[in-house]
Amino acid sequence: MKWIPVSERLPNKQDDYLVTIPLDNNSTYVDVLHFHKGKFYETDSEWGDVVYDDVTAWMPLPQPYKADRKTENSSETPNNCEPFD
C-alpha cells in the first residue's frame, strides 16, 4: 500500500484510515482516524468527536494478521522469545 496525499484525493467511503499528521517539531505522527463527510475524525476522544484538518496523507488499513494454524496451535516457543513466568 502507498500513502495517498490529501492534495491528490480523499477516501471515497466512510471508514477508518491510517493517516499522517505533521507535528510542530518537523516530525510526523501516524494515527488511525475515521473518515466521514469529507473530514477525518477521532471518534473515541475524551472531548467527543475531534476533527483533524491537518492530515497530509492517508491509506487504507492493512488486513488483520492471521497466523497459520500450524504456528497458532504450536506449543513451541519461537527462537527469539523467552517464555513468561
N, C-alpha and C positions, 0 to 999 in steps of 0.2 A: 504494500500500500504506500501511496505517496501523499505528502501534505498538499492540501489544496488551499492556495491563498484566498482569503475572503474577497480580495480585489478582483479575482477571476470569476468566482461564483460562490453561492451559498448552497447548503444542502437543499434538496428538493422534497424532503419529507421530515415530518416531526419524529425525532428520535434522539438518543444520546450519542455524542460525538467526542472524540479526543480532540482537544484544542490547544493552541499555543497562545500565551498572553505575555507581552513584554513587561518587564519589571523596570523600575527606576535605575537599578544598578547595572544596566545593559545585559542582564541575563533574561532567560525566558522560562516561564512557568508552564507546565503541562498539566492539564486537568481534564476531567470528563464533565461536559455541560450538556444540558438539554436544549435542543433547537426547536422553536415553535414560533410561527408567525413572523419569520424574518429576524429573530433575535435568539441569542444564546443566554440561557438562564441557569443559575444554580438553584435547584428546587428544594434542597434539604438544608438551606441556610437557617441559622437561628433567627435571622432577621426577616424571614419569609423569602419569597422569590427575589433573587438578585439578578439584574440584567448586566451582562458583560458587553460593553461596547468596544472594548479594546482587543478582541480576539483577532489575531493576524492570520491564522491558518487553522484548518480542521481536516480530519479524516474519519472515516467510519471506524467504529470499534472493531478490533480483531475478533475472530471466533474464539469462544472459550476453550481453554486447554482440555483435552480429553486424553487420559492415559490409556495406553493399550492394556487390554485385560491381563496380559502376562505380567506386566510391571505393576499394575494396580493390585493384583492379588498375591504378589510375591512377598514372602516374609524376609527376603534378603535385604540387608542394608546396603544402599549404594556405596560405592568405593570412596566417595568424597564426603561422607556424612558419618557423624558419630551418633550412636543411639542416645536418646534422652533417658535420664534416670527417673 
